[in-house]
Each structure stands twice: as structure tokens, then as C-alpha cells.
Amino acid sequence: MRTWMILFSAGCLGGLANSLVVWLCGRAGIPQTVGVSLAPAWTATWLYPRIVWGGLWGFAFLLPLKSSRPLFKGSWLSLLPSVAMLFVVFPLKTPHGVLGLKLGLLTPVFVLFYNWVWGIATAWAVRWGK
């Protein structure tokens, strides 16, 4: 039970870190400079599901990987929510299409980067929590 609680909590922390980076980048206009429409408002309705989903994705850290180094593990596991976002959420749950390309051609790059932030933050929180 302790491991499950650590993984969920670490994933939530990763979700918060991811959300903060997404919001700060959007506020700074970084995605917009390359034609990507990702600039969310910092609201509870935007933030809450992102933290919960981050926590649920934290269970991916149960998967065995050859290396236990946080940078390696977090980087690889960050690909799971990225694939889900690009190939499931965007095309099936939003009008943005496969890879979210209707938000801009470089949307996949931002999704990969933002989820990498989640993966690294989560990996360090898991290591710190054990």
C-alpha cells in the first residue's frame, strides 16, 4: 500500500509540475511564437484533472526498467502519457485531431516536453518518497 501511495502522490506532484510549466510557457507566449495554441488559464477546473491524471500515470512507475536512474526512468515513462494524449485524447476526445495538429504543427513537441517534465518530477518524487 505504501508503494501505491508514493506512486500516486509522486504522479500528482509531477502533474502539478507539468501544469505549472504548461501554464508558464503559455503565459510567456512560447508556444504561440511557433504557431501552437496552447495557453491555458490557471483555474481549478483546468488544474484538478491534470493533477489526478498525473497521479494515475504515476502507477506506470511500477513497470520494470533496467535502470533505476530517475532521469532515465522518468524520460522513458513520460512517453506513455504523451502517446495517450497524441493518439487517444486529441483525436477521440477533442476536435484537435491526431497529434493535436489542429493546435499547430509543433504541438507534439510541446506535448513530449511537457510530459517529460511530468516524468522527471515524478521520478524524483518517487525516489525521494522511498
MDAnalysis code that builds the backbone (N, CA, C; Angstrom):
import MDAnalysis as mda
import numpy as np

u = mda.Universe.empty(390, n_residues=130, atom_resindex=np.repeat(np.arange(130), 3), trajectory=True)
u.add_TopologyAttr("name", ["N", "CA", "C"] * 130)
u.add_TopologyAttr("resid", np.arange(1, 131))
u.add_TopologyAttr("resname", ["MET", "ARG", "THR", "TRP", "MET", "ILE", "LEU", "PHE", "SER", "ALA", "GLY", "CYS", "LEU", "GLY", "GLY", "LEU", "ALA", "ASN", "SER", "LEU", "VAL", "VAL", "TRP", "LEU", "CYS", "GLY", "ARG", "ALA", "GLY", "ILE", "PRO", "GLN", "THR", "VAL", "GLY", "VAL", "SER", "LEU", "ALA", "PRO", "ALA", "TRP", "THR", "ALA", "THR", "TRP", "LEU", "TYR", "PRO", "ARG", "ILE", "VAL", "TRP", "GLY", "GLY", "LEU", "TRP", "GLY", "PHE", "ALA", "PHE", "LEU", "LEU", "PRO", "LEU", "LYS", "SER", "SER", "ARG", "PRO", "LEU", "PHE", "LYS", "GLY", "SER", "TRP", "LEU", "SER", "LEU", "LEU", "PRO", "SER", "VAL", "ALA", "MET", "LEU", "PHE", "VAL", "VAL", "PHE", "PRO", "LEU", "LYS", "THR", "PRO", "HIS", "GLY", "VAL", "LEU", "GLY", "LEU", "LYS", "LEU", "GLY", "LEU", "LEU", "THR", "PRO", "VAL", "PHE", "VAL", "LEU", "PHE", "TYR", "ASN", "TRP", "VAL", "TRP", "GLY", "ILE", "ALA", "THR", "ALA", "TRP", "ALA", "VAL", "ARG", "TRP", "GLY", "LYS"])
u.atoms.positions = np.array([
    [0.824, -1.194, 0.000],
    [0.000, 0.000, 0.000],
    [0.867, 1.257, 0.000],
    [1.978, 1.202, 0.743],
    [2.870, 2.366, 0.808],
    [3.407, 2.727, -0.579],
    [3.788, 1.714, -1.344],
    [4.316, 1.964, -2.688],
    [3.263, 2.617, -3.568],
    [2.037, 2.138, -3.510],
    [0.961, 2.708, -4.306],
    [0.704, 4.171, -3.935],
    [0.734, 4.457, -2.635],
    [0.526, 5.838, -2.182],
    [1.661, 6.741, -2.645],
    [2.888, 6.242, -2.582],
    [4.034, 7.027, -3.041],
    [3.918, 7.307, -4.541],
    [3.585, 6.288, -5.316],
    [3.489, 6.461, -6.760],
    [2.386, 7.438, -7.148],
    [1.226, 7.315, -6.502],
    [0.134, 8.239, -6.818],
    [0.502, 9.666, -6.415],
    [1.042, 9.822, -5.227],
    [1.417, 11.161, -4.751],
    [2.512, 11.768, -5.629],
    [3.493, 10.959, -5.988],
    [4.573, 11.445, -6.850],
    [4.025, 11.851, -8.212],
    [3.090, 11.048, -8.743],
    [2.468, 11.393, -10.013],
    [1.671, 12.685, -9.930],
    [0.993, 12.891, -8.796],
    [0.267, 14.156, -8.586],
    [1.225, 15.333, -8.560],
    [2.352, 15.152, -7.887],
    [3.363, 16.210, -7.855],
    [3.901, 16.473, -9.259],
    [4.122, 15.393, -10.005],
    [4.541, 15.536, -11.402],
    [3.490, 16.262, -12.226],
    [2.217, 15.944, -11.978],
    [1.132, 16.630, -12.673],
    [1.090, 18.116, -12.356],
    [1.384, 18.457, -11.113],
    [1.446, 19.867, -10.733],
    [2.624, 20.563, -11.412],
    [3.786, 19.903, -11.437],
    [4.966, 20.471, -12.106],
    [4.697, 20.660, -13.596],
    [4.107, 19.643, -14.220],
    [3.753, 19.717, -15.633],
    [2.812, 20.887, -15.879],
    [1.774, 21.002, -15.070],
    [0.786, 22.064, -15.238],
    [1.406, 23.443, -15.080],
    [2.296, 23.571, -14.118],
    [2.963, 24.850, -13.904],
    [3.792, 25.245, -15.126],
    [4.516, 24.286, -15.692],
    [5.338, 24.569, -16.879],
    [4.452, 24.891, -18.081],
    [3.365, 24.130, -18.268],
    [2.439, 24.409, -19.376],
    [1.885, 25.824, -19.240],
    [1.441, 26.164, -18.046],
    [0.849, 27.482, -17.821],
    [1.883, 28.599, -17.997],
    [3.076, 28.421, -17.416],
    [4.109, 29.458, -17.532],
    [4.553, 29.665, -18.980],
    [4.734, 28.575, -19.705],
    [5.110, 28.692, -21.116],
    [4.011, 29.390, -21.911],
    [2.763, 29.009, -21.657],
    [1.647, 29.651, -22.346],
    [1.544, 31.123, -22.003],
    [1.755, 31.438, -20.749],
    [1.698, 32.840, -20.300],
    [2.823, 33.668, -20.914],
    [3.990, 33.032, -21.079],
    [5.127, 33.717, -21.692],
    [5.001, 33.798, -23.211],
    [4.035, 33.076, -23.771],
    [3.817, 33.130, -25.211],
    [4.745, 32.245, -26.029],
    [5.407, 31.310, -25.373],
    [6.385, 30.461, -26.078],
    [5.720, 29.592, -27.149],
    [4.645, 28.841, -26.818],
    [4.031, 28.041, -27.890],
    [3.483, 28.899, -29.042],
    [2.949, 30.059, -28.697],
    [2.354, 30.923, -29.700],
    [3.387, 31.449, -30.705],
    [4.626, 31.607, -30.262],
    [5.666, 32.122, -31.174],
    [5.963, 31.161, -32.317],
    [5.635, 29.885, -32.130],
    [5.853, 28.897, -33.197],
    [4.521, 28.370, -33.734],
    [3.441, 29.098, -33.484],
    [2.152, 28.765, -34.064],
    [1.368, 27.672, -33.369],
    [1.632, 27.436, -32.084],
    [0.906, 26.416, -31.330],
    [-0.028, 27.107, -30.339],
    [-1.289, 26.715, -30.363],
    [-2.305, 27.330, -29.499],
    [-2.458, 26.570, -28.187],
    [-1.465, 26.654, -27.342],
    [-1.514, 26.033, -26.017],
    [-1.182, 27.096, -24.975],
    [-2.210, 27.727, -24.453],
    [-2.026, 28.742, -23.427],
    [-3.209, 28.706, -22.471],
    [-3.249, 27.710, -21.589],
    [-4.401, 27.574, -20.701],
    [-4.425, 28.614, -19.582],
    [-5.614, 28.843, -19.070],
    [-5.776, 29.703, -17.896],
    [-5.571, 28.844, -16.644],
    [-4.986, 29.424, -15.619],
    [-4.747, 28.716, -14.354],
    [-6.043, 28.733, -13.550],
    [-6.849, 27.681, -13.714],
    [-8.110, 27.574, -12.991],
    [-8.188, 26.194, -12.349],
    [-9.040, 26.074, -11.348],
    [-9.207, 24.784, -10.671],
    [-9.750, 23.730, -11.633],
    [-10.650, 24.124, -12.527],
    [-11.224, 23.148, -13.463],
    [-10.194, 22.653, -14.473],
    [-9.196, 23.439, -14.757],
    [-8.110, 23.011, -15.645],
    [-7.077, 22.199, -14.863],
    [-6.751, 22.652, -13.661],
    [-5.665, 22.064, -12.885],
    [-6.019, 20.721, -12.244],
    [-7.191, 20.618, -11.658],
    [-7.557, 19.422, -10.889],
    [-7.436, 18.122, -11.694],
    [-8.043, 18.028, -12.886],
    [-7.925, 16.761, -13.627],
    [-6.486, 16.446, -14.023],
    [-5.693, 17.455, -14.271],
    [-4.293, 17.245, -14.652],
    [-3.499, 16.632, -13.492],
    [-3.789, 17.079, -12.276],
    [-3.102, 16.521, -11.101],
    [-3.561, 15.084, -10.857],
    [-4.859, 14.841, -10.964],
    [-5.377, 13.483, -10.750],
    [-4.826, 12.528, -11.814],
    [-4.868, 12.923, -13.081],
    [-4.323, 12.068, -14.141],
    [-2.825, 11.861, -13.957],
    [-2.124, 12.899, -13.505],
    [-0.696, 12.731, -13.203],
    [-0.490, 11.662, -12.150],
    [-1.345, 11.666, -11.127],
    [-1.265, 10.644, -10.083],
    [-1.532, 9.250, -10.617],
    [-2.530, 9.129, -11.468],
    [-2.844, 7.821, -12.050],
    [-1.712, 7.330, -12.955],
    [-1.133, 8.238, -13.743],
    [0.005, 7.858, -14.578],
    [1.222, 7.497, -13.726],
    [1.248, 7.951, -12.484],
    [2.347, 7.600, -11.580],
    [2.478, 6.103, -11.372],
    [1.383, 5.376, -11.533],
    [1.441, 3.915, -11.383],
    [2.283, 3.258, -12.477],
    [2.570, 3.992, -13.543],
    [3.450, 3.461, -14.594],
    [4.842, 3.177, -14.035],
    [5.185, 3.812, -12.932],
    [6.500, 3.592, -12.327],
    [6.603, 2.215, -11.674],
    [5.518, 1.446, -11.712],
    [5.581, 0.046, -11.294],
    [6.240, -0.819, -12.372],
    [6.246, -0.315, -13.602],
    [6.844, -1.083, -14.704],
    [8.344, -1.239, -14.488],
    [8.848, -2.430, -14.708],
    [10.283, -2.644, -14.506],
    [11.090, -2.083, -15.680],
    [12.084, -1.303, -15.372],
    [13.037, -0.812, -16.370],
    [14.427, -1.201, -15.905],
    [15.341, -1.376, -16.846],
    [16.683, -1.833, -16.477],
    [17.408, -0.847, -15.574],
    [17.141, 0.428, -15.750],
    [17.824, 1.439, -14.945],
    [16.863, 2.026, -13.923],
    [17.366, 2.311, -12.764],
    [16.532, 2.959, -11.755],
    [16.882, 4.444, -11.629],
    [17.735, 4.946, -12.534],
    [18.090, 6.365, -12.501],
    [16.861, 7.208, -12.838],
    [16.553, 8.199, -12.016],
    [15.336, 8.995, -12.220],
    [15.254, 9.647, -13.607],
    [16.357, 10.182, -14.114],
    [16.321, 10.855, -15.411],
    [15.960, 9.866, -16.515],
    [16.554, 8.690, -16.466],
    [16.279, 7.657, -17.471],
    [14.842, 7.159, -17.357],
    [14.457, 6.755, -16.172],
    [13.131, 6.178, -15.959],
    [12.037, 7.208, -16.240],
    [12.194, 8.405, -15.732],
    [11.204, 9.452, -15.965],
    [11.063, 9.813, -17.426],
    [12.184, 9.844, -18.136],
    [12.151, 10.170, -19.564],
    [11.404, 9.105, -20.352],
    [11.709, 7.848, -20.090],
    [11.043, 6.770, -20.820],
    [9.563, 6.677, -20.473],
    [9.244, 6.769, -19.209],
    [7.842, 6.624, -18.808],
    [6.994, 7.823, -19.209],
    [7.621, 8.964, -19.452],
    [6.864, 10.132, -19.908],
    [6.293, 9.923, -21.306],
    [6.818, 8.939, -22.015],
    [6.296, 8.656, -23.353],
    [4.888, 8.059, -23.302],
    [4.554, 7.380, -22.211],
    [3.226, 6.754, -22.106],
    [2.091, 7.786, -22.130],
    [2.112, 8.809, -21.247],
    [1.033, 9.798, -21.332],
    [1.104, 10.627, -22.615],
    [2.299, 10.769, -23.179],
    [2.417, 11.511, -24.441],
    [1.703, 10.772, -25.560],
    [1.933, 9.475, -25.656],
    [1.266, 8.660, -26.680],
    [-0.245, 8.689, -26.468],
    [-0.671, 8.585, -25.225],
    [-2.106, 8.626, -24.926],
    [-2.711, 9.966, -25.357],
    [-2.027, 11.043, -25.071],
    [-2.527, 12.370, -25.433],
    [-2.578, 12.553, -26.953],
    [-1.495, 12.170, -27.617],
    [-1.392, 12.417, -29.055],
    [-2.271, 11.506, -29.905],
    [-2.468, 10.256, -29.452],
    [-3.183, 9.289, -30.283],
    [-4.552, 8.861, -29.757],
    [-4.885, 9.264, -28.528],
    [-6.202, 8.925, -27.981],
    [-6.982, 10.187, -27.622],
    [-6.427, 10.998, -26.729],
    [-7.160, 12.173, -26.240],
    [-7.416, 13.180, -27.352],
    [-6.374, 13.617, -28.048],
    [-6.576, 14.630, -29.092],
    [-7.545, 14.164, -30.184],
    [-7.338, 12.989, -30.773],
    [-8.249, 12.626, -31.870],
    [-9.645, 12.162, -31.431],
    [-9.759, 11.562, -30.254],
    [-11.046, 10.987, -29.864],
    [-11.849, 11.842, -28.888],
    [-11.190, 12.666, -28.096],
    [-11.885, 13.441, -27.057],
    [-11.929, 14.939, -27.341],
    [-11.182, 15.389, -28.339],
    [-11.152, 16.817, -28.671],
    [-11.286, 16.966, -30.189],
    [-11.511, 18.180, -30.659],
    [-11.570, 18.404, -32.112],
    [-10.191, 18.690, -32.722],
    [-9.124, 18.434, -32.000],
    [-7.787, 18.833, -32.449],
    [-7.095, 17.830, -33.356],
    [-7.677, 16.648, -33.547],
    [-7.131, 15.668, -34.476],
    [-5.941, 14.895, -33.932],
    [-5.496, 13.925, -34.733],
    [-4.340, 13.106, -34.364],
    [-3.134, 14.015, -34.161],
    [-2.404, 13.764, -33.088],
    [-1.226, 14.545, -32.686],
    [-1.567, 15.971, -32.268],
    [-2.852, 16.325, -32.258],
    [-3.240, 17.688, -31.900],
    [-2.797, 18.712, -32.915],
    [-2.626, 18.289, -34.164],
    [-2.064, 19.164, -35.197],
    [-2.936, 20.376, -35.517],
    [-4.211, 20.314, -35.169],
    [-5.060, 21.491, -35.400],
    [-4.732, 22.619, -34.426],
    [-3.946, 22.308, -33.402],
    [-3.465, 23.350, -32.483],
    [-2.175, 23.978, -32.991],
    [-1.547, 23.337, -33.970],
    [-0.279, 23.813, -34.527],
    [0.609, 22.622, -34.850],
    [1.446, 22.764, -35.858],
    [2.279, 21.654, -36.313],
    [3.291, 21.173, -35.277],
    [3.707, 22.031, -34.379],
    [4.692, 21.638, -33.366],
    [4.051, 21.193, -32.049],
    [2.753, 20.999, -32.051],
    [2.067, 20.547, -30.834],
    [2.689, 19.280, -30.250],
    [3.019, 18.262, -31.067],
    [3.621, 17.057, -30.482],
    [4.923, 17.330, -29.726],
    [5.702, 18.293, -30.177],
    [6.953, 18.634, -29.490],
    [6.648, 19.173, -28.096],
    [5.657, 20.034, -28.004],
    [5.282, 20.591, -26.706],
    [4.708, 19.519, -25.788],
    [3.883, 18.631, -26.340],
    [3.309, 17.540, -25.538],
    [4.427, 16.666, -24.986],
    [5.385, 16.309, -25.831],
    [6.516, 15.488, -25.378],
    [7.317, 16.201, -24.292],
    [7.582, 17.491, -24.480],
    [8.342, 18.242, -23.481],
    [7.579, 18.357, -22.167],
    [6.305, 18.718, -22.238],
    [5.521, 18.888, -21.016],
    [5.389, 17.569, -20.244],
    [5.209, 16.472, -20.959],
    [5.120, 15.187, -20.278],
    [6.482, 14.720, -19.773],
    [7.556, 15.154, -20.432],
    [8.898, 14.870, -19.924],
    [9.062, 15.538, -18.558],
    [8.571, 16.753, -18.424],
    [8.617, 17.448, -17.130],
    [7.878, 16.608, -16.084],
    [6.691, 16.096, -16.452],
    [5.956, 15.228, -15.533],
    [6.799, 14.017, -15.145],
    [7.400, 13.363, -16.123],
    [8.169, 12.149, -15.863],
    [9.358, 12.379, -14.944],
    [10.081, 13.461, -15.168],
    [11.257, 13.752, -14.342],
    [10.831, 14.130, -12.925],
    [9.825, 14.996, -12.816],
    [9.345, 15.393, -11.480],
    [8.811, 14.188, -10.716],
    [8.082, 13.328, -11.403],
    [7.525, 12.140, -10.758],
    [8.637, 11.190, -10.326],
    [9.609, 10.975, -11.195],
    [10.721, 10.063, -10.877],
    [11.490, 10.540, -9.652],
    [11.758, 11.837, -9.570],
    [12.479, 12.359, -8.406],
    [11.627, 12.266, -7.150],
    [10.313, 12.502, -7.283],
    [9.430, 12.385, -6.113],
    [9.341, 10.939, -5.645],
    [9.324, 9.981, -6.576],
    [9.311, 8.565, -6.188],
    [10.586, 8.234, -5.440],
    [11.713, 8.669, -5.962],
    [12.989, 8.377, -5.311],
    [13.042, 9.021, -3.930],
    [12.571, 10.250, -3.813],
    [12.566, 10.964, -2.548],
    [11.611, 10.303, -1.543],
    [10.497, 9.740, -2.053],
    [9.488, 9.154, -1.175],
    [9.823, 7.794, -0.620],
    [10.797, 7.137, -1.229],
    [11.127, 5.762, -0.753],
    [12.100, 5.771, 0.376],
])
